[in-house]
Structure formats: C-alpha cells, structure tokens
Amino acid sequence: MTLIVPAVLPSSQKDFEEKLTLFSSLPHISRVQIDIVDGKLAAPASFPYSAEATKGTPYPELIEMVRKGEMLPNLEHIAYEIDLMCFDALEVASAWLAIGASRLIFHTESSADMPHLLKRARREFGGLVTFGLALNIESSFALAGSCLSDVDYVQFMGIAKIGQQGQPFDERVLERIRTFHRMYPALPLQVDGGVSLENAKKLLALGVSTLVVGSAIVRSKHPAAEVKKFEMLRSPFGV
C-alpha cells in the first residue's frame, strides 16, 4: 500500500517537468500528486493555468501536450493523481486523463452540486479512474456523506489555506479525522498539507493510510533520504 505520495505544485511547465522527473525517480514511490490551482477556487494560479490566457482555453500548454500525444513520465510504475483545486474540474480532468493520469481528486467547494458532478465523472471517465473527495478544514461532513458512494477515498486538507505549499499544519484536522474515521471506518483516508515527520505519527495513529508530502520533500537537500524517513514510520502502525 502506498504510504508516501510526493506532491508537486508547479509554477511553470519547466518546474512541472523537473519535479516529475525527480519524484518519479525516487525509491518506494508509486504515486505522485499533481496539484493544480485555477487562481479562483484557490490562489495563486499554478501550471497549467495561464495568467495571460484571456480567451480560449485557460490551460493552453496542457492542451498542447494532449495534441502532441505527450504522456506523463514513467507510467509503467507511477500512478498520477490530479488534485483539482479549480472550478472547471471536469473539463480539465479529461485533458489530464488523456496524458496518463488515473486518479482524480475533487474539492467539495468546487461545485454547487458535488454529488451530481461525481456521478457525471463516473459516467464520463469510466471504471479505470480512481476518485477522491477533498475536505477542507471547514468542509461539511454532511455534504461529504452524500458523495461517498461515488468516491474511493477521502483526502483531508491539513492546512487552512489551500493552493500553496509550505503552509503550517492546522491541528484542527486531527479531531476531524478522528470523528470522520469513526463514522466511516472502511473508507481510506489521506492527508495533504503541512505533513511533517512529527505530525505524521499522529495521523497514522488516527487511521490515515496515505500521506501526501510536498514541501518537506521538495525543500530537502536529499529528497530520497527524506522519503525514506517517512517510510520508516510504516512499521510501528502496521500501515
């Protein structure tokens, strides 16, 4: 089972390509999360959203990748998960799937009717895609409950302000996870945002099965060694 998922929040196509090359080469990594931010649901905008695009598609570089038939790297051993922090989640998701992504995370606040959006995603993208639902610090559990039949896992955001790496961990998420896990004990949980070696132990003890780690890996001088430190947390909790 995947324990550590490195996350890239790309500022440009160059940064995107460099981070994916790094992450897909790390030992023990079988999944990578790509965070995309439209500048509206969360800010600032990230790749592939273009601040200069005032008409036509807001993500021309991604569409160009699809047109050229370019694929995400190392698909033979890396599953790519797209964290859709955007209001046009269904539209941009199809482009990511075309270049090899196989996992999609929808944020509860990205649609006025998330149950409908998820059912539509199931119909359009078929059974080969894994679906996740992201809950922010103040997202409603009642809303999440109405969506769970159409998702494979839930992602708790461990930070108050989404869309930026390096934000401080918000301790409120711990009690939210504890409560949610009691309500839905069979549903896999992952946490994204502010994850560190120190709070990772608390998260695993609460039943979290996957840790999405961004800045702790990106800012490390030795990313592979940093991943190994997180992986060593696996044994004490039997994850």
Protein Blocks (a to p, Z undefined) as FASTA:
>chain_A
ZZbdcddddfbfklmmmmmmmmmmpghiabdcddddehlmpccdddfbdfklmghjfblm
lmmmmmnopacehkllpccdddddbfklmmmmmmmmmnopabdcddfklpfblmlmmmmm
mmmnojmbccdddddfklcfklmmmmmmmccbdcddfbfbghiehiacdfklmmmmmmmm
mmmmmbccddeehiafklmmmmmmnopabdcdfklmmmpmblmlmmmmmmmmmmmnoZZ
